[in-house]
Amino acid sequence: MKFPVLYLRKGAERRIKAGHLWVYSNEVDTRRSPLTDFEAGSQAELRSASDHPLGTLFVNPHALICGRLISRDPAHGMTPQRLTQRLEAALSMRQRLFPEPFYRWVFGDSDGLSGLVVDRFGDTVVVQISTAGMESMKDAIVRAIQRLVQPLAIVLKNDGKMRSVEGLESYIEQAHGPEQQTLSVIENGVRFEVPLAGGQKTGWFYDHRMNRQRLQSYVAGKRVLDVFSYVGGWGIQAAAAGASAVICIDSSPLAIEAVHHNAGLNGLDTVETLEGDAFDALKALTAEKEKFDVVVLDPPALIPRRRDQKAGEQAYARLNQLGLRLLARDGVLVSASCSMHLSQDRLVDIIRGSGRKIDRFVQLLEQGHQAPDHPTIPGIPETDYIKACFVRSLTGFF
C-alpha cells in the first residue's frame, strides 16, 4: 500500500533508529511534509531527511507526539489482520505467565500497539484507547478481542487524560455483552471487586502485582498501614497473608467503601480505613504517636510532567519522611512510585535522604519492578515506570 510521506528533520531519526517509536512535532520537516496535510489518525510512511525509509506510523498533526511507529517496514501499515496478530502475540505471553485470566493483556508501545491498553478481568475485557490512530481501529479491536478470547463483555473505558491531547472525546461504552457495574479480580490468590464507573483508569493496577506478592513475606502478625490504598490492593493482600491489623488510607469515599467490601469478600475482619488526604492523615497518626510494623506508600504519580520534577521529588521526600516516622523500631517501609520521571536510583536516594533527615538507619532489602504483563522496551524509557523499594528502618541502631 502506498502511504503519504512524513519527513524528519536532519538528525531526528537517531532516536527512532535506537528503538523508540514516537515522533515529536518539532522533529518533522514541515516544509517538505506540512503536518496540516495529514488527518488525525491517518497512516503515513516515515522517512529521514536523507530520504531513507524508517517505517510506517499513525499521525496526529494536533498532538506534540505527532507520530507513533506502527512498523519498521515502510510497505506495511496497521490493518485488522496485523492488529489481531499483535493482540495474539501479547495474549500468548500473558497466558504463559498467569494461570488465570486476570492481567494486562496489552501495554501500548511495549506490545507494538501504541495508544492501546487492554486489561482482562476474567470474562470481562476493558479497553482504553488514547490516540487517534487506535481510535480509528476501534471496531477492529473489538472484533479481534471477541475472536481471540470470546469474553462475556467488552467495555471501552475511553476517559483517560491523553484523549483530550489527541483531540478525542471522552466516553465509556459497552462494546459487547451485558453492562458491567463492577469488575472481578483475583490477584495473588486474593479476591477483589472494583467499581467500573468512577474507578481509576481501567479499574485496577496490575503493575504492582509482584511487589504486592513480595509484601506477603513481611506482614504475618504485623500491623500494616496502606497509604493511597485505592480499593485495598496492598492492604487486603497483607491482611490475607496474616497481618494482625491493617489500616487503609484513601481520599475517595468510593475507594474506602470498596476496601470494606473487598475485606468482606475474603472474610477478613482485621481491616480498618481512614478517609482523607494522605499527608494530613500521616501527620495526624504521627501526632497520635501511632506505630506500624509495615508502612506501604503507593501514591499516584507525583511527577506527572518533567517540569514538575523538583516539586514532585520534594513531595516524595516529605511522604517518605512521614512514612519512616510511623515505623516501629524494626519496621519495613515499602516505598513505591509510578512516576515515569523518577528513576529507581533517584527514589533510593530520596529514601536515603529521608532516613538521614529524621535519624533513621535504613537498609535497602530489595527492589521491585513492574509485573511482566507490563514489559519494558529498552529503547523506550517511558515504558519503564514502576519502582518499589523494600526498606528496613532501625531507630537508634547506628
Beta strands, then each sheet from edge to edge (+ up, - down):
strand 1: 5-7
strand 2: 22-24
strand 3: 42-47
strand 4: 53-59
strand 5: 65-71
strand 6: 102-107
strand 7: 116-121
strand 8: 124-129
strand 9: 153-158
strand 10: 171-176
strand 11: 182-187
strand 12: 190-195
strand 13: 223-227
strand 14: 245-250
strand 15: 271-275
strand 16: 292-297
strand 17: 327-337
strand 18: 360-368
strand 19: 387-395
sheet 1: 1+ 3+ 4- 5+ 2-
sheet 2: 6+ 7- 8+ 9+ 10-
sheet 3: 11+ 12-
sheet 4: 15+ 14+ 13+ 16+ 17+ 19- 18+
end
